Amino acid sequence: MKGPGATLAYLGSILRGGERRYLGHNPAGAAMIVALLLTLSGTAFTGWLMAEPDRVAMLPAVPQIVAPAWAGDDGDEYGEGREAEGPLRAVHETLANLMLLLVAAHVGGVVVASIRHRENLARAMITGDKRAPEPGDIA
């Protein structure tokens, strides 16, 4: 990955209709992979923490930004109580929703790139085969 500048420049070239074809991941695709991996890791980690409340105690002390309000929450019929609520759950849900948004954006980007470069990128992801390089393509 070349960095945010290359990614922004590539996104700008898409808007202008003049993006170059990459044989591997283009800068936007590379940034998307990093974003998907980080979001998936965060979602899995927060879910793991929520599954067993004692796991949170293993984390180093984190300053409390928002005090949780547990008024009248004694759990529900499924045995879930306070542990599944509060800031940790909010972070988990936010990451899960962000993941859905990123997946939709990724699929949209694949469709746009497939149409613009006249090649089936979804098939290329499965087979590993892409059209041979042409002049102006970036390896």
N, C-alpha and C positions, 0 to 999 in steps of 0.2 A: 504494500500500500504506500502511496506516495504522499499522503497527507491531506488535510482539509482543503488546501488551496487547489490541488489537482482535482479533488472531488467536486468542489464548487465550480471550477472551470468546465469540467465535463458536463455537469448539470446545466450550466449556461449554454453549452454548445448543443445540448439536446433541445432546449427551448428555441434556439435559433435554427434548428434543423440541420446542423452541420457536424454532428459527432462522428468521430472516427470509429471504425470497427476494431475491437480488441479480440485477439485469439483466445486469451484467458479472460479473467474478470476485468471489466472496466472499473475505473475508480469508484463509481457509485455502487457497483456490485460488491466490490471489496469492502467498502464501508458498511454496506448492508450486512454482510456476513459477520463482521465484528459486532455490529449492533444486535443481530439475532443471537449470536453466541453469548454475549454479555447478558441480554435480557433473559434468555432461557436459563442461564446459570443462576441469575438472581431469583427467578421464579422458583426454580427447583430448590435452591438453598432456603428461601423463606418458607416454602412448603414443608421442607424437612424440619425446620425449626418449629413450625406450628404443629407438626404431627406429635411431638413429644415436648411438652412444656419445660421439662428439665434441661433440654438442650440449650435453651436461651441462657440459662445460668452459666453455661460454659463460655459464653462470649465475654470479652472484656467489658468492663463497665462503660456504658455509653451515656452521655449526658441526656437527661430527659428533656425533650423539647416540648412535647405536649403531654400533659398529665392525663392518663386514661380515667374515664368515669365509669365505674362499675356499679352504679346505683341499681339495686334490685336484680342484678344478673346472677342467678344461681345455677345457670346451665339450662339446657333444654332436654327434650325427651331422648335425644341421641347421645347424651352424656357429654356434650360439648359445653364448656363453660367459658370463663373469662379468657382462657389461654388463646382461644381462636379469634378473639376480638382485639380491637385496639390498633396501635400503630403498625405492628407486624403484619396483621391481616390487611391493613390498608396498603402497605407497600407491596405485599404479595398480589393483591388484586390489581393494583396499578401496573405492576410488571406484566401480569397475565394479559391485561387489556392492551398494553403497549406491544406485547408479542403478537397479538392478533392484528394490530394495525401494521406492524412491520411485515408480517407475512403477506397481508393484502398489498402493501406497497411493493414488496419483492415480486409477487406474481404480476402485478401491473407493469413493473419495470421489465420483466422478462417478455411480456407480451409486446410492449412498445419496442424493445430492442429486436425482437424476432421480426416484427413487421418492417421496421426501418432498415434492417440489414438483410432482409429476405432469407432468413434461415431459422430453422426450428430449434430454438435454444433449449426448450424442455427436452426434446429428444437428445440433444447434445449432452445434457446433464446426465442422462441415463447411459448412453452409449460411449460417451467420451470423444465422439467424432464430430468435427466441425468442417465446414467448407475450407478448402485450401486457402492459404494467405494470398491476398491480392495486393497490388501496389497501394500504399497508403494505410494498410492495416498495421496495427501495433501488436508485436509479438510479446 
